[in-house]
Structure formats: C-alpha cells, structure tokens
C-alpha cells in the first residue's frame, strides 16, 4: 500500500518519529491506489554496498527494484528521477568489486550516495529499470507486495495513465 501524508491534516504537536513508522502512517495517512500515486521527486533505496559510479547491491531479494518498477510502471518516476541511497563510508566499495557490467536489467543504480561524512554524485549515468520485470517476480513477492496484483490487473486491462 501507498499512503499520502499531508502535514496540514496532522496535529501540531505530532510525534514525527511515530508518523514515519508503519503504525503511524497507517493511522494518519490516506491510502492511495496505484493510479493516485503522485509524481515522486526523489527515490531513496536501501543498499548494503555501492560504488561511486552508481552500482549498488541491496539485501538480495529485489524488493527495492520492485518498488521502483511499480513507480516506473505507473508513471510516478522516470529515468530522470534521482535515486539516492544512505550508507556508511565503509559501505562504499571499489568499482572493481562491483562493476557496472555486473548489473542486470532489473538492478537499480543510484545517482546520489549520502554517507556519514559526505554526499556523492555518482560518476556515471547508468540505465535504470523501465518497470517491473514480471519474469523475475516470485510467488512470495506477489504475496508480500499487494500492489503487484493491482498493477497486473491494470496492465491486463490497459487502464493505466
């Protein structure tokens, strides 16, 4: 599910840490259908390691790529939408250890890396996934990410934006 949080709709003395939690946005947010997701200005994706050139690895399940693919398929992001990750300096590896040639079509590179000491603009413009790679979606992902069912229905009906 996707939620919209509007600051104007929240109490003035709100605990922002609570609002940012799953329980908080479920309480204060308005659920959105995929068609209602507005344009996204910045995507933040989790990373275990990344290079200054933009390749990154997550936890290995592909959930970050799937979320990005959903946003891409519904038109909420484009190839120009910046993708950022937050890591410790120690999580930046050499390009020889994570070459861009190792990226698959579904892998999501980053444009910016924020570390504990600096912000880095990636040194290359790597292609981003163009949407969901349905042949890589497992049954477990279909169970875990309810939006995939909605997306598949809309794609089958040709009823997206």
Secondary structure, DSSP 8 states (H G I E B T S, - for coil): -EEE--GGGS-TT--HHHHTSHHHHHHH-EEE-GGG----SEEE---SEE-TTS-EE-SSS-HHHHHHHHHHHTTS--TTSEEEEE--GGGB--TTTS-GGG--TT----SEEE-SS-EEE-SS------S--GGG--HHHHHH-THHHHHHHHHHHT---
